[in-house]
């Protein structure tokens, strides 16, 4: 059987929180799901890599990327079946593609294919204008601006619809709600 990272069909609006590490994506995904009485999916890579780190203090290797991508799309597809309005994605395969290119200077063709093929209604590009918070997995505090630009250029290169989200945590939430409310009115 051919491996796939394809999305299942869904009627829900899909919003991706997108950008470098430590920009508030996880927190905002939860808050937006609560605000819209909807659901969100967590970043599978964080759970996967934290377990790996806790087990033997190893970080991500290139061989981890397919299992991470499979786990992420599985979470998304399962949530899409339950979703009745908006699905907030704490990441997507385009993020996996970007980090693969940043850390390993290459991307698996399967990840690349579905990173570009899978569809989302909008990306919320999180700026790096809030403090970086250290944890076991974060490792590029001094490269945030360059990585942010890579994320932004990737969205532009592949013609993805996005809005820049910046400011304090409360400002980010308010801006996101304003953008999503407009999107809901267009889609409905």
N, C-alpha and C positions, 0 to 999 in steps of 0.2 A: 504494500500500500504506500502511495506517495505521501510524504509528509506535507502538511499544509499549515499555514498560519493565517488562513482566511477567516474573515468575520462571517458570522451567521447573519441572515437578514433580520432586520429589526425595524420597528416603527418609531423607536425612541430617538430623540435628538441626542447626538453624541458630542460632548464637549471635552476636549483634552486640555488639561493643565500641563504646560509644556515649558521647559527651560532647564537651566543648570541646577545643580544640587543646592540645597539650602536656600530656596527662594519662596518657600511657603506653599508649595503645591499640595502637599498632603493635608495640611490644615485647611486650606481653602476648599479642597474637594469635599471634605467632610462638612464644612460650614455651608457650602452651596447645596449639597444634597439635603441637608436639614432645612434650609430656607425654602427649597422647592418641594419638600416632602417627597424626595426621590431617593435614588441610590447612587453610590459611587463605588469604584473599584480601586483597590490599593495598588501600589507599585509592587509587582511580584518580585522584581529583582532585589528589592530591599529585604524581603523575607528570606529569599533563597540565599543571598550573599551573607546575610547576618548569621544564618545557620552554619554556613561554610566557615565563616570567620570564628564563630564560637567553638566550633568543633576542632579546628586546628590553626587558627589565626592566618588562614590563607585568604587572599583577595581574589577578585574576579580574574578568570583566565578566558581565553578565546573560546575554549570548549564549553564554557558555561552559557554562552550567548543563545544557542538554540534552545536549551531547556528553559532559560529565562523567557525567551520569546514565546515558546509554547505555553508556559504558565501564564503569561500575561494575556494572551489571546483566549486561553481557556476561561480565565476569570471574566474577561469582557463578554465572551459568548454566553456564559452562564448568567451573567447579570442582565444581558440584553433580553433574555427570555422572561425575566421577572419585571423588567422595567416597563412602566406605563407612561412615562413622560420624558424625562431627561436622564441620561446616564453620564455621570461625571467620571472621567478616566484620569487617574493620577499620573498616567504616562501612556505611551503607545509604542508601536514597533519603530516608528521614526526616531524616537528617543534612543531605542536600542541600537539602531543603525548609527546614529551620531556618536554614541559612546564607543561603539566598536571601531569607528574610524578614528576617533580621538586617541584611544588607548592602544589599538592594534594596527592602525593604518590600513585596515581592510574591513570588509563586511561580508558575511556569508551571503551567497546569492539568494537563498531562500528568505532570509530576513530582509534583504534589499527589495526583493520582489513584492512582498506583502507590506512592507513599510510604505511603499509607494502606491500600492493597489488599494489597501483598506481605506475606507472613507469615514470622515468625521465632519460634523457640521461647522465646527469652529475650533480654533486653537486659541487658548489664552496664554500668551507668551509672557512669562514671569520675569521681570527685570531683576537685576542683582543689586538693587538699591536698599536692601535690608541687610543686617549683619549676618555673616556666615556663622553657622553653629557647628562645631566639631562633633563628630561621632565616629564610631568604628569604621564606617564605610566611606565617609567623605574625605577627599584628599587633595583638592585643588583650590584652596582658598585664594591663592594669588593669581589664578588664571580665570577667574569668574567672568571678567569682561570679555576676554577672548572667546571663551566657551559660549557666552551669551550671543555674541556676534555670529558664531558658527550656527547656533540654533536658529537665529533670525534669518541668516542667509539661506539655510536649508528650506525654511518655510517659503521664502521668496523664490528660490530656485524651482521648487515643485508646485508653485502656485497654490499654496494652501491658504485658506482664509484665516486670518488671525487678527487679534487685537493685543496691543501691549498693555500689560497690567503692571503698574508700579505704585510707589507710595507706601504708606504704613499698612499694616495688616487690615485695619478697618477700611482704609481707602481702597485697597485691593478688592475687598469683598464688595463694597459699594459699586465700584467700576464694573466688576464682573456681573453683578446683578443687573445693572443698567444695560449692558451688552446682551446678556441672555434674554432679558425681557424684550428687547428689540427683535432678537432672533426668533423668539416664540411667536411674536406677532407676524413675522414674515412667513414662518413655516406653517402656522395655523391659518 
